Structures are given as structure tokens and as C-alpha cells.
Amino acid sequence: MNAVSNTPNTPAPTSTRTVIESNHMDGKWIDRIYQLGITAEVELINKDSTRYRGKIYRRRITVQNTEGQNFFATAYESEDGRWFDNCGMPMKKPTNITKELEEESSAGLISQ
């Protein structure tokens, strides 16, 4: 993970934690999912730079490309109902969940 110092003129969520700079988008702090190294495990970093401790579920959704063809993509759902796309960015809850993938763990991590 790329942890760097805070953006100038933008206060960090807290001064005692390492700030994850890529959680800062369009002038505000966001929650974001990151993949851990080359493994399939992921972790959720909250906008205050803390690690999410609940479960994260990997979901299979149907997406339509620019030519109107459907394909499957991965989305993530946190135990508390937040949704993230396959790039780890926040998204609205999809209406096209096709299959729940059953793998999960209680430490906020998931593996394939």
C-alpha cells in the first residue's frame, strides 16, 4: 500500500494514523478496498484511515459494456452494507447481483 504524507491544505482525518493518500478523491476522504499483495485477499480502509474489522463479501454482478453485451464483474459488499467495484472504489448497491460467492473471513479479509 502506498502510504504517504497528507495533501497540502487538506487536513488528515486524524493526526495519529498513517494517512492513505489514495483514499483522498475530489477533495474528500473516501472508504476504499485494497488487494493485499498478489493474494486474492482484500481489506477495507475507512475514510478515517482505520481498517474495517467486519466481513467483506465478494459478489458476482452482471455489467453491460458499451456495445450492449453483458459480462460478469466482481463487486465487494461489507457486512455493514457498503458496496465497492472491482477497483475498490465506492459504488451504489447494484441491482444485478447474479451469484453470491461464499468465501469470507471475519477479519475483514476475503480470499478466492
PADO-531290 format. One line per 4 residues: their letters; for each residue x, y, z of C-alpha. Coordinates in Angstrom, 3 decimals, padded with zeros to 6 digits. Layout:
A = X:Y:Z  ... $
This chain:
MNAV = 000.000:000.000:000.000  001.226:003.442:-000.790  001.072:005.441:002.439  002.388:008.958:002.071 $
SNTP = 002.038:012.248:003.867  -001.059:014.348:003.681  -002.047:016.528:000.712  -001.161:020.201:001.324 $
NTPA = -004.070:022.317:002.577  -006.195:019.230:003.270  -006.447:018.102:006.877  -005.905:014.428:007.521 $
PTST = -008.793:012.543:009.142  -006.620:012.062:012.236  -003.114:013.149:013.060  -002.086:009.931:014.854 $
RTVI = -002.667:007.450:011.985  -000.811:006.872:008.750  -002.904:008.518:006.053  -003.601:006.514:002.889 $
ESNH = -003.339:009.194:000.216  -005.316:007.241:-002.387  -008.337:007.454:-000.042  -008.469:011.180:-000.884 $
MDGK = -010.593:011.774:-004.014  -012.021:015.019:-005.378  -011.282:016.935:-002.193  -012.830:014.459:000.245 $
WIDR = -011.853:011.295:002.104  -013.465:008.017:000.990  -013.644:004.382:002.071  -011.727:002.080:-000.277 $
IYQL = -010.896:-001.612:-000.744  -007.325:-002.730:-001.424  -005.978:-006.090:-002.540  -003.223:-007.455:-000.320 $
GITA = -000.160:-008.104:-002.472  -000.518:-010.853:-005.046  -003.066:-012.760:-002.984  -006.812:-012.572:-003.531 $
EVEL = -007.342:-011.172:-000.022  -008.722:-007.670:000.305  -009.034:-005.138:003.112  -011.270:-002.122:003.554 $
INKD = -009.633:001.105:004.697  -012.190:003.532:006.104  -012.084:007.237:005.301  -010.549:007.894:008.732 $
STRY = -007.623:005.569:007.784  -008.723:002.746:010.091  -009.052:-000.860:008.928  -012.559:-002.272:008.724 $
RGKI = -012.914:-005.295:011.019  -016.163:-006.772:009.704  -016.683:-009.306:006.937  -016.265:-008.468:003.261 $
YRRR = -018.201:-010.473:000.709  -017.170:-010.901:-002.913  -020.212:-010.692:-005.192  -020.674:-011.518:-008.861 $
ITVQ = -022.638:-008.912:-010.812  -023.688:-008.533:-014.447  -022.423:-005.416:-016.228  -023.152:-004.180:-019.742 $
NTEG = -020.347:-002.929:-021.998  -020.615:-000.049:-024.487  -021.793:-002.444:-027.223  -024.677:-003.665:-025.081 $
QNFF = -023.173:-007.061:-024.288  -023.398:-008.431:-020.753  -020.413:-009.756:-018.816  -019.670:-010.711:-015.248 $
ATAY = -017.696:-008.470:-012.890  -016.695:-008.635:-009.250  -018.045:-006.281:-006.604  -017.481:-006.271:-002.853 $
ESED = -020.017:-005.779:-000.078  -019.055:-005.017:003.505  -021.014:-006.555:006.342  -022.429:-003.123:007.148 $
GRWF = -023.840:-002.687:003.613  -021.227:-000.589:001.778  -020.502:-001.577:-001.852  -017.260:-001.322:-003.860 $
DNCG = -016.454:-002.011:-007.514  -013.650:-004.280:-008.714  -011.218:-001.343:-008.485  -012.040:-000.895:-004.794 $
MPMK = -013.937:002.358:-005.270  -017.281:003.021:-003.540  -020.391:002.342:-005.607  -024.153:002.190:-005.197 $
KPTN = -025.698:-001.174:-004.427  -026.070:-002.987:-007.754  -029.435:-004.309:-008.873  -027.890:-007.108:-010.915 $
ITKE = -026.247:-009.441:-008.387  -026.077:-012.815:-010.118  -024.389:-015.063:-007.608  -023.023:-014.785:-004.111 $
LEEE = -019.518:-016.124:-003.710  -019.385:-017.846:-000.358  -015.825:-017.213:000.714  -015.353:-014.787:003.575 $
SSAG = -013.467:-014.259:006.765  -014.214:-012.398:009.959  -011.053:-010.265:009.902  -012.305:-008.071:007.078 $
LISQ = -010.456:-010.157:004.521  -011.642:-012.399:001.739  -009.856:-014.903:-000.440  -010.779:-016.572:-003.725 $
